[in-house]
Amino acid sequence: MSAVTESVRVASPGNAFSRSVRDSLVVAKRNLIRMVRIPEVVIFGLIQPIMFVVLFSYVFGGSLDIGGSTSPQVYREFLMAGIFAQTVTFATAGAGAGIAEDMHKGLIDRFRSLPMARGAVLTGRTLADMVQTALTLLVLAVVALLVGWRTHTSFGEVLGAFGLLLLTGYAFTWIGAVIGLSVRTPEAATSGGLVWLFPVTFVSNAFVDSSNMTPWLRHIADWNPFSATVQACRELFGNPGVSTSDAWPMQHPVWASVMYSVLIIAVFRTLAVRKYRSAAA
């Protein structure tokens, strides 16, 4: 009788879903506790974006034309959406390295031997990375305010912009998960997670106006998912950088950003779970 009851319990979709959520939260808690115990990871993760804010603000501020203005203040407001978006996407490398490290140490094999949801380990890891990303964005926003960045819209729209950033960052961490499960060492995962991010973030509207690019490069930048998030944040923050492009993502950046993120999650989460089932430590 107990065996039949157990069989029914396992087969129940509702129970399966709740179990998956519970397992994911347990793994997320494990990664957050590990993060607290190794604060250097968080600290070093904050240094790079802060350096980008300060260097780009004072080195390029006043030397680039944004909407017909070369004012340093205008460029700082133009810049910050790009820095925020770059920060959340660069978390991909950390996600990949963390999963690769767990694989290298055999931790993933131990998780797979437990009676837990198959995708819970990866979902928990990406949720923990999203919490770290949110903390980084908070600190980065304070630094941005100190160097002169300002928003000119409602509080709800500003929160919406940060919500889009977190959604984009969460989507990109699934790409990191696939990379982490596909390589043999954390070092390879870090390199693999960064090598493709540089062209994605720099062939975009993050740091310069894409209208100044050559036509073929501008076309790539305008359809870049990263550019959609940057443009959406500028609109929601009320910052300079109105796009003159006819490309659909630039005309509807908020919707484009959401659609790109959902598509990335759907594709790369599926790939990551499949890799997780078959990967060997």
VEXDREN-2710 file (C-alpha; in Angstrom, 1 decimal):
% VEXDREN-2710
k/r/px/py/pz
1/MET/0.0/0.0/0.0
2/SER/2.8/2.4/0.9
3/ALA/4.6/1.6/-2.4
4/VAL/1.4/2.5/-4.4
5/THR/1.0/5.7/-2.4
6/GLU/4.6/6.7/-3.1
7/SER/4.1/5.9/-6.8
8/VAL/1.1/8.1/-7.0
9/ARG/2.9/10.9/-5.1
10/VAL/5.8/10.8/-7.6
11/ALA/3.6/10.8/-10.6
12/SER/1.5/13.8/-9.4
13/PRO/2.4/16.8/-11.6
14/GLY/1.7/19.2/-8.7
15/ASN/4.0/17.4/-6.3
16/ALA/6.7/17.1/-9.0
17/PHE/6.6/20.8/-9.6
18/SER/6.6/21.7/-5.9
19/ARG/9.5/19.2/-5.3
20/SER/11.4/20.8/-8.2
21/VAL/10.9/24.3/-6.7
22/ARG/11.9/23.1/-3.2
23/ASP/15.0/21.3/-4.5
24/SER/16.0/24.4/-6.5
25/LEU/15.7/26.7/-3.5
26/VAL/17.8/24.3/-1.4
27/VAL/20.6/24.4/-4.0
28/ALA/20.3/28.1/-4.3
29/LYS/20.6/28.4/-0.5
30/ARG/23.7/26.3/-0.6
31/ASN/25.3/28.5/-3.2
32/LEU/24.4/31.7/-1.4
33/ILE/25.9/30.4/1.9
34/ARG/29.0/29.5/-0.1
35/MET/29.1/33.0/-1.5
36/VAL/28.9/34.5/2.0
37/ARG/31.7/32.3/3.2
38/ILE/33.9/33.4/0.3
39/PRO/33.3/37.1/0.2
40/GLU/36.3/37.7/-2.2
41/VAL/34.1/36.4/-5.0
42/VAL/31.6/39.1/-4.4
43/ILE/34.2/41.8/-3.8
44/PHE/36.1/41.1/-7.0
45/GLY/32.9/40.8/-8.9
46/LEU/32.1/44.4/-7.8
47/ILE/35.5/45.9/-8.7
48/GLN/35.4/45.4/-12.5
49/PRO/32.0/47.2/-13.1
50/ILE/33.0/50.0/-10.7
51/MET/36.2/50.5/-12.7
52/PHE/34.2/50.6/-15.9
53/VAL/31.9/53.3/-14.6
54/VAL/34.7/55.5/-13.4
55/LEU/37.0/55.0/-16.4
56/PHE/34.4/55.3/-19.1
57/SER/32.8/58.3/-17.3
58/TYR/35.9/60.3/-17.0
59/VAL/38.0/59.1/-20.0
60/PHE/35.3/59.2/-22.7
61/GLY/32.9/61.7/-21.1
62/GLY/33.1/64.9/-23.2
63/SER/34.8/63.3/-26.2
64/LEU/31.8/61.4/-27.7
65/ASP/28.8/63.0/-29.5
66/ILE/25.5/61.7/-28.0
67/GLY/22.5/63.2/-29.7
68/GLY/24.4/66.3/-30.8
69/SER/25.9/66.9/-27.4
70/THR/29.5/66.2/-26.1
71/SER/28.6/67.1/-22.5
72/PRO/30.2/64.7/-20.0
73/GLN/26.9/64.6/-18.0
74/VAL/25.0/63.5/-21.1
75/TYR/27.5/60.7/-21.8
76/ARG/27.4/59.5/-18.2
77/GLU/23.6/59.1/-18.4
78/PHE/23.9/57.5/-21.8
79/LEU/26.7/55.1/-20.5
80/MET/25.0/53.7/-17.4
81/ALA/22.4/51.5/-19.1
82/GLY/25.3/49.9/-21.1
83/ILE/27.4/49.4/-17.9
84/PHE/24.4/47.8/-16.1
85/ALA/23.7/45.5/-19.0
86/GLN/27.4/44.5/-19.4
87/THR/27.6/43.7/-15.7
88/VAL/24.7/41.3/-15.7
89/THR/25.8/39.6/-18.8
90/PHE/29.4/39.2/-17.6
91/ALA/28.0/37.2/-14.7
92/THR/27.8/34.4/-17.3
93/ALA/31.5/33.6/-16.9
94/GLY/31.1/33.2/-13.1
95/ALA/28.1/30.9/-13.5
96/GLY/30.0/28.7/-16.0
97/ALA/33.1/28.6/-13.8
98/GLY/31.1/27.7/-10.7
99/ILE/29.3/24.8/-12.5
100/ALA/32.6/23.6/-14.0
101/GLU/34.2/23.6/-10.6
102/ASP/31.4/21.5/-9.1
103/MET/31.8/19.1/-12.0
104/HIS/35.6/19.0/-11.5
105/LYS/35.2/18.2/-7.8
106/GLY/32.6/15.5/-8.5
107/LEU/29.8/17.4/-6.6
108/ILE/27.5/17.2/-9.6
109/ASP/27.8/13.4/-9.6
110/ARG/26.8/13.4/-5.9
111/PHE/23.8/15.6/-6.6
112/ARG/22.7/13.3/-9.5
113/SER/22.8/10.3/-7.1
114/LEU/20.2/12.0/-4.9
115/PRO/16.4/11.7/-5.4
116/MET/16.0/15.3/-6.5
117/ALA/14.6/17.1/-9.6
118/ARG/16.9/16.9/-12.5
119/GLY/17.1/20.6/-13.3
120/ALA/17.1/21.7/-9.6
121/VAL/20.9/21.9/-9.4
122/LEU/21.2/24.2/-12.4
123/THR/18.1/26.2/-11.5
124/GLY/19.4/26.7/-7.9
125/ARG/22.8/27.8/-9.2
126/THR/21.3/30.3/-11.6
127/LEU/19.0/31.7/-9.0
128/ALA/21.9/32.2/-6.6
129/ASP/23.8/34.0/-9.4
130/MET/20.8/36.3/-9.9
131/VAL/20.9/37.3/-6.2
132/GLN/24.6/38.1/-6.5
133/THR/23.9/40.1/-9.7
134/ALA/21.1/42.1/-7.9
135/LEU/23.6/43.0/-5.1
136/THR/26.1/44.1/-7.7
137/LEU/23.6/46.2/-9.5
138/LEU/22.6/47.9/-6.2
139/VAL/26.2/48.8/-5.4
140/LEU/26.8/49.9/-9.0
141/ALA/23.8/52.1/-9.0
142/VAL/25.1/53.9/-5.9
143/VAL/28.5/54.5/-7.6
144/ALA/26.7/55.7/-10.8
145/LEU/24.7/58.3/-8.7
146/LEU/28.0/59.5/-7.2
147/VAL/29.6/60.1/-10.6
148/GLY/26.5/62.0/-11.9
149/TRP/24.0/59.5/-13.3
150/ARG/20.4/60.4/-12.9
151/THR/17.0/59.0/-13.9
152/HIS/14.1/61.1/-15.2
153/THR/11.2/58.8/-15.1
154/SER/8.9/57.3/-12.4
155/PHE/10.0/55.0/-9.7
156/GLY/8.0/52.1/-11.3
157/GLU/9.8/52.6/-14.6
158/VAL/13.2/52.6/-12.9
159/LEU/12.3/49.3/-11.1
160/GLY/11.1/47.9/-14.4
161/ALA/14.5/48.7/-16.0
162/PHE/16.3/46.8/-13.2
163/GLY/13.8/44.0/-13.6
164/LEU/14.7/43.7/-17.3
165/LEU/18.4/43.7/-16.4
166/LEU/17.9/40.8/-13.9
167/LEU/15.9/38.9/-16.5
168/THR/18.6/39.4/-19.1
169/GLY/21.3/38.4/-16.6
170/TYR/19.3/35.3/-15.6
171/ALA/18.9/34.3/-19.3
172/PHE/22.7/34.7/-19.9
173/THR/23.6/32.6/-16.9
174/TRP/21.9/29.6/-18.6
175/ILE/24.4/30.1/-21.5
176/GLY/27.1/30.0/-18.8
177/ALA/25.6/26.8/-17.4
178/VAL/25.9/25.1/-20.9
179/ILE/29.5/26.2/-21.2
180/GLY/30.3/25.1/-17.6
181/LEU/28.9/21.6/-18.4
182/SER/30.7/21.4/-21.7
183/VAL/34.3/22.0/-20.5
184/ARG/36.6/20.1/-18.2
185/THR/38.1/22.9/-15.9
186/PRO/36.8/26.1/-14.3
187/GLU/39.6/28.0/-16.1
188/ALA/38.3/26.8/-19.5
189/ALA/34.8/27.8/-18.4
190/THR/35.9/31.3/-17.5
191/SER/37.7/31.8/-20.8
192/GLY/34.8/30.3/-22.8
193/GLY/32.4/32.5/-20.9
194/LEU/34.2/35.7/-21.7
195/VAL/35.5/35.2/-25.2
196/TRP/32.1/35.6/-26.9
197/LEU/30.8/38.3/-24.5
198/PHE/33.3/41.0/-25.6
199/PRO/31.9/41.1/-29.2
200/VAL/28.3/40.8/-27.9
201/THR/28.7/43.8/-25.5
202/PHE/31.0/46.0/-27.7
203/VAL/29.2/45.5/-31.0
204/SER/26.2/47.1/-29.6
205/ASN/24.8/50.5/-28.5
206/ALA/26.1/50.2/-25.0
207/PHE/29.1/52.6/-25.2
208/VAL/28.6/54.5/-28.5
209/ASP/25.7/55.5/-30.6
210/SER/25.2/52.7/-33.2
211/SER/24.2/55.3/-35.8
212/ASN/27.9/56.2/-36.1
213/MET/28.8/52.6/-37.1
214/THR/29.2/51.4/-40.7
215/PRO/25.8/50.2/-42.1
216/TRP/26.5/46.4/-41.8
217/LEU/27.9/46.7/-38.3
218/ARG/25.0/48.9/-37.2
219/HIS/22.6/46.3/-38.5
220/ILE/24.2/43.7/-36.3
221/ALA/24.3/46.0/-33.3
222/ASP/20.6/46.9/-33.7
223/TRP/19.5/43.3/-33.7
224/ASN/21.8/42.3/-30.9
225/PRO/19.8/41.1/-27.9
226/PHE/22.2/43.0/-25.6
227/SER/21.4/46.2/-27.5
228/ALA/17.7/45.7/-26.9
229/THR/18.1/45.5/-23.1
230/VAL/20.4/48.6/-23.2
231/GLN/17.9/50.6/-25.2
232/ALA/15.0/49.5/-23.1
233/CYS/16.8/50.6/-19.9
234/ARG/17.6/54.0/-21.5
235/GLU/13.9/54.5/-22.2
236/LEU/12.8/53.4/-18.8
237/PHE/15.5/55.5/-17.1
238/GLY/14.7/58.5/-19.3
239/ASN/18.4/58.7/-20.3
240/PRO/19.8/60.1/-23.6
241/GLY/20.2/57.8/-26.5
242/VAL/17.0/57.7/-28.5
243/SER/17.5/55.3/-31.4
244/THR/16.9/56.5/-35.0
245/SER/17.1/52.9/-36.3
246/ASP/14.1/51.4/-38.1
247/ALA/15.1/47.9/-36.7
248/TRP/12.2/46.4/-34.7
249/PRO/14.2/45.8/-31.5
250/MET/15.2/49.4/-31.4
251/GLN/11.6/50.6/-32.0
252/HIS/10.2/48.2/-29.3
253/PRO/13.2/47.6/-27.0
254/VAL/11.2/46.6/-23.9
255/TRP/9.3/43.9/-25.7
256/ALA/12.4/42.8/-27.7
257/SER/14.4/42.5/-24.5
258/VAL/11.7/40.3/-22.8
259/MET/11.3/38.1/-25.9
260/TYR/15.0/37.7/-26.4
261/SER/15.5/36.7/-22.7
262/VAL/12.6/34.2/-22.6
263/LEU/13.9/32.6/-25.9
264/ILE/17.4/32.3/-24.5
265/ILE/16.1/30.7/-21.2
266/ALA/13.9/28.3/-23.1
267/VAL/16.7/27.2/-25.5
268/PHE/19.7/27.1/-23.1
269/ARG/17.9/25.7/-20.1
270/THR/16.8/22.8/-22.2
271/LEU/20.4/22.3/-23.5
272/ALA/21.8/22.6/-20.0
273/VAL/19.5/20.1/-18.4
274/ARG/20.3/17.6/-21.2
275/LYS/24.0/18.2/-20.7
276/TYR/23.5/17.7/-16.9
277/ARG/22.0/14.3/-17.4
278/SER/24.8/13.0/-19.5
279/ALA/27.9/15.0/-18.4
280/ALA/30.6/13.1/-16.5
281/ALA/32.8/14.7/-13.9
END
